[in-house]
């Protein structure tokens, strides 16, 4: 059993049975790296109806990924996380990265401010380094806003992590604490924002209703497939549809697929759940599984186990689950107009127009 294909699916055959989506899909949240892996990603994405993908790719790898994906890919500006000088990478170096990405056509900049980012700052000697409202981030926001760029942010993590990983609230804060500085920045920078991973709170759509109501410049994406499948499947029937209809145009499709050439070799893989993929077939299943799961969640009435292992279940209850267990996926059978907006129209509106997508 592989973590990306617990059910032994033929993802090529499954795509054919699922059929084309009601409109070509724009995936606004992925991490495409590795030219060989990008070839495999393109096969999976095309089969599942993805026309465009916005990727947080290393700056020095963008040219190679563009050669593989062509106009399908658009890049989101990110810091150089591989820079051994962390203070520079998220300080002056990030400003240079933003300028270079912008010159290469990027029009969105990503700010990663997950609760554990405080650890990076402390290790680097500056606890405010990655704070969403810290001086380094504000300098980057000032620059990006002056260039006419939109912002994406990762603010909070799953409730399961706050239960099991972020137990020291004096260090990480509570989940509610994550949003205080974020809301200040939404007001301070009235540019278009995307809060990744359903704003970090797919568990509580009522909270997201309030967040979106207070900040008309905010949109959300559906990235982090395992998290979305687990939590969006738990809502009462019709609740997700009502939420998407209320915020039509402000909820964008995203997968959070991560590709790497390391997925193509057993020499770079570990045993167990850490083995994301170790050959081309497993890499294909890894990438295709995310689109299979999200499209079944949104389009169908499927109710059964997710094909993707979710280790958060074992983290929460190790006696009842192991790392290859998965939650129930409950398809929402969303109406076609809702799907069209989620899959494409919201992203096109965020960019300014369907044609504007191609210029990103």
C-alpha positions as CSV (number, residue, x, y, z in Angstrom):
1,X,0.0,0.0,0.0
2,X,1.4,3.4,-1.1
3,X,0.5,6.5,0.9
4,X,-0.7,8.2,-2.3
5,X,-2.7,5.2,-3.5
6,X,-4.2,3.2,-0.6
7,X,-7.0,2.0,-2.8
8,X,-4.9,0.6,-5.7
9,X,-6.4,3.0,-8.2
10,X,-5.4,3.3,-11.8
11,X,-5.3,7.1,-11.8
12,X,-5.3,7.2,-15.6
13,X,-8.4,5.1,-15.9
14,X,-10.0,7.0,-13.0
15,X,-9.5,10.3,-14.8
16,X,-11.2,8.9,-17.8
17,X,-14.2,7.7,-15.7
18,X,-14.4,11.0,-13.9
19,X,-14.5,12.9,-17.2
20,X,-13.6,16.5,-17.9
21,X,-14.4,19.1,-15.3
22,X,-17.1,21.6,-16.3
23,X,-14.4,24.1,-17.0
24,X,-10.7,24.0,-17.3
25,X,-9.1,24.3,-13.9
26,X,-6.7,26.9,-12.6
27,X,-4.7,25.6,-9.6
28,X,-3.5,28.7,-7.7
29,X,-1.3,26.8,-5.2
30,X,1.5,24.3,-6.0
31,X,5.2,23.8,-5.6
32,X,6.7,22.6,-8.9
33,X,10.3,21.8,-8.8
34,X,12.5,19.3,-10.7
35,X,12.2,19.3,-14.6
36,X,11.7,15.5,-14.7
37,X,9.1,15.6,-12.0
38,X,7.4,18.5,-13.8
39,X,7.0,16.3,-16.9
40,X,5.2,13.7,-14.8
41,X,3.1,16.5,-13.1
42,X,2.1,17.8,-16.5
43,X,0.7,14.4,-17.5
44,X,-1.3,14.1,-14.3
45,X,-2.5,17.6,-14.4
46,X,-3.6,17.4,-18.0
47,X,-5.5,14.2,-17.4
48,X,-7.5,15.9,-14.5
49,X,-8.3,19.0,-16.4
50,X,-5.8,21.5,-15.1
51,X,-5.0,24.3,-17.6
52,X,-2.9,26.6,-15.5
53,X,-0.9,26.2,-12.3
54,X,0.6,28.9,-10.0
55,X,3.8,27.6,-8.5
56,X,6.1,28.5,-5.6
57,X,9.2,27.4,-7.5
58,X,12.8,28.3,-6.6
59,X,13.9,31.3,-8.5
60,X,16.9,29.6,-10.0
61,X,14.6,26.7,-11.2
62,X,11.9,28.8,-12.9
63,X,13.6,28.7,-16.3
64,X,13.8,24.9,-16.3
65,X,10.2,24.5,-15.2
66,X,9.1,27.0,-17.8
67,X,10.8,24.9,-20.5
68,X,8.7,21.9,-19.4
69,X,5.4,23.5,-18.7
70,X,5.4,26.5,-21.0
71,X,2.5,28.9,-20.5
72,X,0.8,26.5,-18.2
73,X,2.9,27.6,-15.3
74,X,3.0,31.0,-13.5
75,X,5.3,31.7,-10.6
76,X,4.7,33.1,-7.1
77,X,7.6,35.0,-5.5
78,X,9.0,33.2,-2.5
79,X,12.2,33.6,-0.4
80,X,15.2,31.5,-1.0
81,X,14.7,28.9,1.8
82,X,17.9,27.1,0.8
83,X,20.0,30.2,1.7
84,X,22.2,29.2,4.7
85,X,22.0,32.9,5.8
86,X,18.4,32.8,7.1
87,X,18.5,36.5,8.2
88,X,19.4,37.6,4.7
89,X,17.0,35.2,3.0
90,X,14.0,36.6,4.8
91,X,15.4,40.2,5.0
92,X,17.3,42.0,2.3
93,X,17.6,38.9,0.2
94,X,13.8,38.5,0.0
95,X,13.5,42.0,-1.4
96,X,15.9,41.1,-4.2
97,X,14.0,37.9,-4.8
98,X,10.7,39.8,-5.1
99,X,12.3,42.2,-7.7
100,X,13.7,39.3,-9.7
101,X,10.4,37.4,-9.6
102,X,8.5,40.5,-10.6
103,X,10.8,41.1,-13.5
104,X,10.2,37.5,-14.6
105,X,6.5,38.1,-14.6
106,X,5.3,37.1,-11.1
107,X,2.5,39.2,-9.8
108,X,1.9,37.3,-6.5
109,X,4.2,37.1,-3.5
110,X,3.9,34.5,-0.8
111,X,4.4,35.1,3.0
112,X,4.7,31.9,5.0
113,X,3.7,32.6,8.6
114,X,2.8,29.2,9.9
115,X,2.9,29.0,13.7
116,X,6.2,27.0,13.6
117,X,7.8,29.8,11.6
118,X,8.7,31.3,15.0
119,X,11.2,28.5,15.4
120,X,13.1,29.7,12.3
121,X,13.3,33.2,13.6
122,X,14.5,32.2,17.0
123,X,17.2,29.9,15.4
124,X,18.3,32.8,13.2
125,X,18.5,35.2,16.1
126,X,15.4,37.3,15.3
127,X,12.1,36.0,16.6
128,X,10.2,38.6,14.4
129,X,11.9,37.4,11.2
130,X,8.9,35.6,9.8
131,X,6.1,37.3,11.7
132,X,3.4,38.4,9.3
133,X,3.5,41.9,10.9
134,X,7.2,42.0,11.6
135,X,9.5,44.7,10.2
136,X,11.1,42.3,7.6
137,X,7.7,41.3,6.3
138,X,6.4,44.8,6.2
139,X,9.5,45.9,4.2
140,X,8.7,43.1,1.7
141,X,5.0,44.0,1.6
142,X,5.9,47.7,1.0
143,X,8.0,46.7,-2.0
144,X,5.6,44.2,-3.4
145,X,2.7,46.6,-3.1
146,X,4.7,49.3,-4.8
147,X,5.2,46.8,-7.7
148,X,1.4,46.2,-7.9
149,X,1.7,42.6,-6.6
150,X,-0.9,40.6,-4.8
151,X,-0.2,38.7,-1.6
152,X,-0.6,35.1,-0.5
153,X,-0.2,34.0,3.1
154,X,-0.1,30.8,5.1
155,X,-1.4,31.8,8.5
156,X,-2.5,28.8,10.6
157,X,-2.2,25.0,10.6
158,X,-4.8,22.3,11.3
159,X,-6.6,22.0,14.6
160,X,-4.9,18.6,15.0
161,X,-1.5,20.3,15.1
162,X,-2.6,22.7,17.8
163,X,-3.7,19.7,19.8
164,X,-0.6,17.6,19.3
165,X,2.3,19.8,18.1
166,X,1.7,23.4,19.2
167,X,1.1,22.5,22.8
168,X,3.3,25.4,24.1
169,X,1.0,28.3,23.5
170,X,3.5,30.7,25.1
171,X,5.7,30.0,22.0
172,X,3.2,29.3,19.2
173,X,0.1,31.1,20.5
174,X,-3.4,29.7,20.2
175,X,-5.0,29.2,16.8
176,X,-7.1,32.3,17.3
177,X,-3.9,34.3,18.1
178,X,-2.6,33.6,14.5
179,X,-5.3,35.9,13.1
180,X,-4.8,39.0,15.1
181,X,-1.7,40.2,13.3
182,X,-3.0,38.9,10.0
183,X,-6.2,41.0,10.2
184,X,-4.1,44.0,10.9
185,X,-2.0,43.4,7.8
186,X,-5.2,42.9,5.7
187,X,-6.2,46.4,6.7
188,X,-2.8,47.9,6.4
189,X,-2.2,46.6,2.9
190,X,-5.5,46.9,0.9
191,X,-4.1,44.8,-2.0
192,X,-5.8,41.5,-3.0
193,X,-4.8,38.7,-0.6
194,X,-5.2,34.9,-0.8
195,X,-5.1,33.1,2.5
196,X,-3.9,29.6,1.7
197,X,-5.5,26.3,2.9
198,X,-9.0,27.8,3.3
199,X,-7.5,30.5,5.4
200,X,-6.0,27.9,7.7
201,X,-9.4,27.1,9.1
202,X,-11.5,24.7,7.0
203,X,-12.7,23.2,10.4
204,X,-14.7,26.4,11.1
205,X,-16.6,27.9,8.1
206,X,-18.5,30.2,10.5
207,X,-15.1,31.8,11.5
208,X,-14.2,32.1,7.8
209,X,-17.5,33.8,7.1
210,X,-16.6,36.5,9.6
211,X,-13.0,36.8,8.3
212,X,-14.2,37.3,4.7
213,X,-17.0,39.7,5.7
214,X,-14.5,41.9,7.6
215,X,-11.9,42.0,4.8
216,X,-13.3,42.4,1.2
217,X,-9.7,42.2,-0.1
218,X,-9.3,38.6,1.1
219,X,-9.8,35.4,-0.9
220,X,-9.1,31.8,0.1
221,X,-7.7,28.8,-1.7
222,X,-8.5,25.1,-1.2
223,X,-4.9,23.9,-1.1
224,X,-3.5,21.2,1.3
225,X,-5.5,18.3,-0.1
226,X,-5.3,15.9,2.9
227,X,-6.4,18.6,5.3
228,X,-9.2,19.7,3.0
229,X,-10.5,16.2,2.4
230,X,-10.5,15.4,6.2
231,X,-12.2,18.6,7.4
232,X,-14.5,19.7,4.5
233,X,-16.0,16.2,4.5
234,X,-17.0,16.6,8.1
235,X,-19.4,19.6,7.6
236,X,-23.1,19.1,7.6
237,X,-24.6,18.4,4.1
238,X,-25.0,21.6,2.2
239,X,-22.8,23.7,4.5
240,X,-19.9,23.9,2.1
241,X,-22.1,24.6,-0.9
242,X,-23.7,27.5,1.0
243,X,-20.3,28.8,2.0
244,X,-19.0,28.7,-1.6
245,X,-22.2,30.3,-2.9
246,X,-22.0,33.1,-0.4
247,X,-18.4,33.9,-1.2
248,X,-18.6,33.2,-4.9
249,X,-15.5,34.7,-6.6
250,X,-13.4,34.6,-3.5
251,X,-12.7,30.9,-3.0
252,X,-10.0,29.7,-5.5
253,X,-9.0,26.1,-6.3
254,X,-5.6,25.0,-5.1
255,X,-3.9,21.7,-4.5
256,X,-0.6,22.3,-2.7
257,X,1.0,19.6,-4.9
258,X,4.8,19.4,-4.3
259,X,6.9,17.9,-7.1
260,X,10.6,17.0,-6.9
261,X,13.1,15.0,-8.9
262,X,13.8,13.3,-5.6
263,X,10.5,11.5,-6.0
264,X,12.0,9.6,-9.0
265,X,14.7,7.7,-7.2
266,X,14.7,5.1,-4.4
267,X,18.2,6.4,-3.4
268,X,16.6,9.6,-2.0
269,X,13.6,7.9,-0.3
270,X,13.1,6.6,3.2
271,X,11.0,3.7,4.3
272,X,7.4,4.2,5.5
273,X,5.3,7.3,5.3
274,X,8.3,9.4,4.6
275,X,8.5,7.7,1.2
276,X,6.5,10.2,-0.8
277,X,7.6,8.5,-4.1
278,X,10.6,6.5,-5.2
279,X,10.0,6.1,-9.0
280,X,8.1,7.6,-11.9
281,X,4.9,5.5,-11.3
282,X,4.7,6.5,-7.6
283,X,5.4,10.1,-8.5
284,X,2.6,10.1,-11.0
285,X,0.3,8.6,-8.4
286,X,1.4,11.2,-5.8
287,X,0.5,14.1,-8.0
288,X,-2.6,12.6,-9.6
289,X,-4.0,11.5,-6.2
290,X,-4.4,15.2,-5.1
291,X,-6.5,16.0,-8.2
292,X,-8.5,12.8,-7.9
293,X,-9.3,13.6,-4.3
294,X,-10.3,17.2,-4.7
295,X,-12.4,16.6,-7.8
296,X,-14.2,13.8,-6.1
297,X,-14.7,15.9,-3.0
298,X,-16.2,18.8,-5.0
299,X,-17.9,17.1,-8.0
300,X,-19.2,13.7,-7.0
301,X,-21.4,11.9,-4.4
302,X,-18.5,9.5,-3.6
303,X,-18.5,8.5,0.1
304,X,-15.7,6.2,1.1
305,X,-12.0,6.2,2.2
306,X,-9.7,8.7,0.7
307,X,-6.9,7.2,-1.4
308,X,-4.4,9.3,0.4
309,X,-3.0,8.4,3.8
310,X,-3.5,11.0,6.5
311,X,-1.0,10.6,9.4
312,X,-2.8,13.2,11.4
313,X,-5.3,10.5,12.3
314,X,-2.5,8.4,14.0
315,X,-1.1,11.5,15.6
316,X,-4.4,12.2,17.2
317,X,-5.2,8.6,18.2
318,X,-2.3,6.2,17.8
319,X,-4.2,3.3,19.3
320,X,-6.9,3.5,16.7
321,X,-4.9,4.5,13.6
322,X,-1.6,3.9,11.8
323,X,0.1,6.3,9.4
324,X,-1.5,4.7,6.4
325,X,-5.1,5.2,7.5
326,X,-7.2,7.8,5.9
327,X,-10.4,9.7,6.6
328,X,-13.8,9.3,4.9
329,X,-14.1,11.5,1.8
330,X,-17.7,12.7,1.4
331,X,-18.3,14.1,-2.1
332,X,-20.3,17.4,-2.1
333,X,-21.8,17.1,-5.6
334,X,-21.6,20.9,-6.0
335,X,-23.7,22.4,-8.8
336,X,-22.0,23.3,-12.1
337,X,-22.1,27.1,-11.6
338,X,-20.4,26.7,-8.2
339,X,-17.8,24.4,-9.7
340,X,-17.1,26.8,-12.6
341,X,-16.5,29.6,-10.2
342,X,-14.3,27.6,-7.8
343,X,-12.3,25.9,-10.6
344,X,-11.7,28.9,-12.8
345,X,-13.8,32.1,-12.6
346,X,-12.6,33.1,-9.2
347,X,-8.9,32.8,-10.2
348,X,-9.5,34.7,-13.4
349,X,-11.2,37.5,-11.5
350,X,-8.4,37.6,-9.0
351,X,-5.9,38.1,-11.9
352,X,-8.1,40.7,-13.5
353,X,-9.4,38.7,-16.5
354,X,-9.0,35.3,-18.1
355,X,-6.5,36.8,-20.5
356,X,-4.6,38.3,-17.6
357,X,-3.8,34.8,-16.3
358,X,-1.5,34.3,-19.3
359,X,0.5,37.4,-18.5
360,X,1.4,36.4,-14.9
